[in-house]
Amino acid sequence: MPDFDANGSSRIFISYRRDETAYPASWLYDRLKTEFGGAQVFKDVDNIEPGDDFVDTITRAVESCDVLLAIIGPDWATVTDTRGRRRIDDPGDFVRLEVEPALNRNVRVIPLLVDHAEMPDRTQLPEPLAPLVRRHAFELSPSHFMRDAEELLIVLSHVLTPAPTVLRDPEPVPAPAPPPPWPMVSPGSARAAPMPPRGTAAPEQFTTARWIRTALIGAACLVVIAGLIIVADRWLQPDETASPTSDGFSPPPSIALPQAKVAMPADELIWRRERDNEYAIVRVGLDGTEGKVLARTKKAYAAALTPDRRTLLYLLRDDEVGSPMTLRAKSIDGDGDRALFADRSPSCPILTQPAIRSDGLLAVVCEEFDGSGALNLMTLDGQIVRVLARGYVADPTFTRDGRSVVYSRAPRAKARGGTLIKVSCESGAETVITDGAVDTDPVSAPHSDVIAFRRISGVEKAVIALVDPSNGPNSKPTELTAIGDYAGPSWSPDGTQIAIRRGPEKGNGAVQVMNADGTGARPIVANDGYASVPLWTAH
């Protein structure tokens, strides 16, 4: 059942054209529903049940709303019907049926400009919609959609919050009169001062015993403070035995990941395959034998293995269009599945494949809706520790020592490859590794500084290559394969072999294993559907 009350209780109405702005309308609806509750927000597809009178339901929703959000795309006022007539000129146009009565009721109508749309001119609108041009518009930029949405939430919160009730100041209460001072008793006096009323403590006299007691207490405090200073000094000393991944960051929150008692055997890897419209994340042996199924769903994506190869991180999305992507952790023996965090937040609009190092710190690219993004260091609960890079960035992998991240930076949106760059987790200093613009999918070797990656060559064609970051951008990568349908790669635990996906992205795919020098290539398992990149070690 929808949250919307059929009697008309929603306070925010989202007006949009389905064939133009359905995508931003869906994201905005989800964000508003999270903030204000589903009963406060109306959007046609989500709030009208089968069999309901469409026009009647919309009319009642508009009549009851406090705010109408008119999402305006580039063709909002000019789109035509099958006969070539402007839809906005039709009195029965659903957008007009929504906006016109709201303007007549003097409801707060907020035009939301998306996809670089501009506010229509008065001459472009029919007369009943002309007052819309006087309403101050709000832009939802595709590159900063979530940030702009948060600003809109602030505006809506002010609009929907009722004015505070004015209360009369209470009559002042007179303060009680201070008690009379109690006379001091001189030492040795035979006569005592009058006793205070029962239940009232008289002030203590400054006797010699009191001075001694005060001195002893002060000395004890000094001893305690000195001890604390010594303990703190030792605690703050650098740990000479610290892990090589220690880089000055506070340790991530203590989140217990589901973990197998023993690591996954070296002759097994993980991949995702599709059969009968169902995706499954499975363990596969080098002999091609399919083992334990770790996840079985229509929207699961293998993401990363922890360095100890005891836990799988994977991404899960509900079937509903526009639903959040959740990063989950599961033991490689199939037990202890738990959610870590989801996207659709201001800090992470679109979650992509993470990399993880031994202390649980993540390297994650959080994309914006225009394809750009931020390479973040994040904790297991989704908190950002540091932003390492911004732009068209993708495919992070920690270096062997965990002190740096290698990623791909593309020159533009939707580019299939980019330049490989190494960035320090501590200082943010960057080093260019490859000087091309067609490289992607870097993965660090487990026992050396070598990076395996994929170099794009033509449409859906690539070669698998190796590069040593210490040689700088002028070093020539070593190509391990001829041009073909490759994706991946992933290193074996001992660093002597590399697993890749061989075959088209959709269709017949196969997991192929070869030696680290490119020799001995052999397929280990084939699939009659989509085969994702195999996971053999941590990315």
Secondary structure, DSSP 8 states (H G I E B T S, - for coil): --SS-TTT--SEEEE--HHHHHHHHHHHHHHHHHHH-GGGEE-HHHH--TTS-HHHHHHHHHHH-SEEEEEE-TTTTT-B-TTS-BGGG-TT-HHHHHHHHHHHTT-EEEEEEETT-----GGGS-GGGGGGGGS--EEE-TTSHHHHHHHHHHHHHHHHS-------------------------TT-SS------TT--------HHHHHHHHHHHHHHHHHHHHHHHHHHHHHS--TT--TT--S------------SS---TTEEEEEEEETTEEEEEEEETTS-EEEEEEEESSEEEEEE-TTSSEEEEEEE-SSTT--EEEEEEETTS---EEEEES-SSS-SEE---EE-TTS-EEEEEE-TTS-EEEEEE-TTS-EEEEEEEESEEEEEE-TTSSEEEEEE-SSTT-S-BEEEEEETTT--EEE----S-EEEEEE-SSSS-EEEEEE-STT-EEEEEE-GGG-TTS--EE-S-SBSEEEEEE-TTSSEEEEEES-SSSSEEEEEEETTS-S-EEEEEESS-B---BSS--
